[in-house]
Amino acid sequence: MMDILYSKGIKTLMVEGGATLNWNLLRLGLVDEVRLIHIPFIVGGTDTPTLVGGEGFYSFDEVVKLKLRAHFLRGSRSHNRMGDKV
């Protein structure tokens, strides 16, 4: 699918996926930027959805390492933009 989009001139895609989609995009090396918004409360529990699901990476060499590109507050929410693979 990504090859088809690229061939049609779509070179940037914003994805608001769930844990499984996020994992697969990371696993395939298709992520070059992550934007996170933190809200001022914590929800816990073993059934709480996570940012990235899947099997996870097996070694530190495999993990996706990104630089913090921007950080700012908008109201009570913290916004973080990460990209540029290390």
Backbone as CSV, one residue per row, in Angstrom:
resi,resn,N_x,N_y,N_z,CA_x,CA_y,CA_z,C_x,C_y,C_z
1,MET,0.820,-1.189,0.000,0.000,0.000,0.000,0.868,1.259,0.000
2,MET,1.939,1.245,0.808,2.793,2.431,0.883,3.459,2.707,-0.465
3,ASP,3.838,1.655,-1.186,4.438,1.830,-2.514,3.446,2.475,-3.478
4,ILE,2.196,2.091,-3.398,1.162,2.660,-4.267,0.977,4.140,-3.955
5,LEU,0.878,4.483,-2.675,0.732,5.885,-2.293,1.922,6.709,-2.766
6,TYR,3.126,6.172,-2.586,4.337,6.881,-2.998,4.346,7.105,-4.513
7,SER,3.921,6.099,-5.259,3.905,6.225,-6.722,2.896,7.278,-7.180
8,LYS,1.913,7.575,-6.352,0.913,8.596,-6.672,1.321,9.972,-6.149
9,GLY,2.559,10.087,-5.648,3.075,11.371,-5.200,2.827,11.676,-3.731
10,ILE,2.258,10.732,-3.010,2.008,10.942,-1.583,3.253,10.493,-0.824
11,LYS,3.980,11.471,-0.299,5.250,11.172,0.368,5.180,11.394,1.872
12,THR,4.102,11.984,2.344,3.900,12.216,3.767,2.515,11.716,4.142
13,LEU,2.450,11.015,5.253,1.181,10.439,5.689,1.085,10.558,7.201
14,MET,0.002,11.159,7.692,-0.220,11.211,9.130,-1.125,10.047,9.501
15,VAL,-0.691,9.258,10.456,-1.428,8.070,10.858,-1.823,8.206,12.325
16,GLU,-3.097,8.092,12.603,-3.581,8.069,13.982,-4.072,6.658,14.250
17,GLY,-3.127,5.760,14.300,-3.470,4.352,14.411,-3.538,3.873,15.837
18,GLY,-3.898,2.637,15.967,-3.856,1.960,17.246,-2.510,1.287,17.426
19,ALA,-2.387,0.559,18.516,-1.113,-0.058,18.882,-0.597,-1.016,17.810
20,THR,-1.481,-1.772,17.174,-1.047,-2.753,16.166,-0.540,-2.060,14.909
21,LEU,-1.273,-1.073,14.416,-0.822,-0.340,13.232,0.481,0.393,13.530
22,ASN,0.569,1.037,14.685,1.801,1.737,15.051,2.988,0.784,15.079
23,TRP,2.807,-0.388,15.676,3.885,-1.389,15.728,4.334,-1.789,14.330
24,ASN,3.387,-2.097,13.464,3.754,-2.563,12.126,4.459,-1.484,11.313
25,LEU,4.051,-0.237,11.437,4.739,0.837,10.729,6.160,1.014,11.255
26,LEU,6.336,0.928,12.580,7.680,1.003,13.159,8.535,-0.181,12.729
27,ARG,7.971,-1.378,12.797,8.688,-2.608,12.451,9.187,-2.584,11.007
28,LEU,8.389,-1.984,10.124,8.750,-1.925,8.710,9.628,-0.724,8.357
29,GLY,9.970,0.074,9.366,10.840,1.223,9.126,10.157,2.357,8.383
30,LEU,8.842,2.474,8.509,8.097,3.483,7.770,7.800,4.741,8.587
31,VAL,8.333,4.828,9.789,8.085,5.982,10.658,9.325,6.860,10.684
32,ASP,9.150,8.146,10.361,10.276,9.073,10.475,9.969,10.221,11.433
33,GLU,8.747,10.252,11.975,8.400,11.281,12.947,7.254,10.777,13.817
34,VAL,7.291,11.140,15.090,6.233,10.790,16.031,5.838,12.056,16.767
35,ARG,4.552,12.305,16.870,4.047,13.434,17.647,3.160,12.882,18.756
36,LEU,3.471,13.277,19.972,2.718,12.817,21.132,2.114,14.002,21.859
37,ILE,0.904,13.844,22.323,0.256,14.850,23.157,-0.049,14.196,24.491
38,HIS,0.485,14.789,25.562,0.274,14.263,26.906,-0.799,15.086,27.587
39,ILE,-1.797,14.429,28.120,-2.852,15.118,28.842,-2.595,14.979,30.337
40,PRO,-3.098,15.912,31.135,-2.714,15.950,32.545,-3.485,14.980,33.450
41,PHE,-3.592,13.734,33.040,-4.103,12.699,33.932,-3.569,11.358,33.490
42,ILE,-3.589,10.403,34.380,-3.014,9.084,34.115,-4.114,8.040,34.206
43,VAL,-4.180,7.175,33.214,-5.109,6.047,33.201,-4.254,4.787,33.245
44,GLY,-4.488,3.949,34.200,-3.677,2.738,34.307,-4.511,1.495,34.081
45,GLY,-3.885,0.365,34.257,-4.587,-0.905,34.128,-3.995,-1.765,33.040
46,THR,-4.116,-3.050,33.208,-3.536,-3.974,32.234,-4.276,-3.975,30.908
47,ASP,-5.525,-3.507,30.898,-6.296,-3.475,29.654,-6.261,-2.117,28.960
48,THR,-5.477,-1.193,29.479,-5.377,0.132,28.882,-4.592,0.034,27.579
49,PRO,-5.110,0.613,26.476,-4.386,0.565,25.203,-3.021,1.238,25.325
50,THR,-2.053,0.719,24.599,-0.712,1.296,24.588,-0.437,1.953,23.247
51,LEU,0.592,2.769,23.204,0.967,3.461,21.979,1.408,2.490,20.895
52,VAL,2.193,1.485,21.284,2.728,0.511,20.331,2.523,-0.885,20.890
53,GLY,1.923,-1.760,20.099,1.699,-3.143,20.517,2.690,-4.059,19.820
54,GLY,2.222,-5.180,19.378,3.068,-6.116,18.644,4.017,-6.866,19.538
55,GLU,4.942,-7.545,18.912,5.891,-8.384,19.649,7.033,-7.588,20.256
56,GLY,7.248,-6.369,19.808,8.345,-5.556,20.318,9.663,-5.930,19.664
57,PHE,10.656,-5.095,19.872,11.983,-5.373,19.334,12.745,-6.236,20.316
58,TYR,13.613,-7.080,19.805,14.334,-8.029,20.648,15.648,-7.498,21.187
59,SER,16.199,-6.458,20.573,17.464,-5.920,21.069,17.432,-4.396,20.963
60,PHE,18.295,-3.759,21.728,18.373,-2.303,21.704,18.806,-1.798,20.333
61,ASP,19.555,-2.592,19.607,19.996,-2.195,18.265,18.830,-2.064,17.295
62,GLU,17.731,-2.765,17.558,16.572,-2.751,16.672,15.597,-1.612,16.952
63,VAL,15.603,-1.072,18.161,14.595,-0.080,18.530,14.711,1.172,17.667
64,VAL,13.604,1.880,17.508,13.579,3.121,16.739,14.010,4.249,17.671
65,LYS,15.120,4.885,17.338,15.659,5.970,18.162,15.414,7.287,17.430
66,LEU,14.723,8.216,18.073,14.396,9.504,17.471,14.903,10.638,18.338
67,LYS,15.223,11.769,17.724,15.622,12.973,18.448,14.371,13.787,18.778
68,LEU,14.384,14.468,19.925,13.311,15.388,20.272,13.485,16.635,19.421
69,ARG,12.505,16.930,18.574,12.602,18.070,17.664,11.884,19.289,18.201
70,ALA,10.844,19.090,18.993,10.104,20.226,19.555,9.339,19.760,20.781
71,HIS,9.178,20.676,21.709,8.397,20.401,22.911,7.756,21.715,23.333
72,PHE,6.452,21.717,23.529,5.786,22.940,23.959,4.489,22.597,24.674
73,LEU,3.982,23.572,25.424,2.707,23.421,26.117,1.649,24.190,25.358
74,ARG,0.476,23.590,25.237,-0.692,24.268,24.690,-1.796,24.041,25.710
75,GLY,-2.078,25.054,26.489,-2.991,24.878,27.608,-2.327,23.987,28.639
76,SER,-3.028,22.958,29.062,-2.450,22.020,30.041,-1.873,20.776,29.375
77,ARG,-1.790,20.789,28.063,-1.292,19.616,27.329,0.138,19.826,26.855
78,SER,0.946,18.813,27.033,2.335,18.826,26.590,2.408,18.173,25.208
79,HIS,3.005,18.864,24.263,3.167,18.360,22.902,4.635,18.052,22.654
80,ASN,4.918,16.868,22.142,6.291,16.457,21.836,6.352,15.987,20.394
81,ARG,7.339,16.492,19.667,7.547,16.081,18.285,8.932,15.469,18.180
82,MET,8.979,14.208,17.745,10.249,13.495,17.624,10.435,13.031,16.185
83,GLY,11.656,13.079,15.723,11.950,12.632,14.367,13.445,12.536,14.158
84,ASP,13.880,12.519,12.923,15.301,12.401,12.599,15.924,11.233,13.339
85,LYS,15.847,10.084,12.745,16.397,8.888,13.377,17.842,9.087,13.779
86,VAL,18.160,8.631,14.986,19.520,8.760,15.527,20.399,7.699,14.903
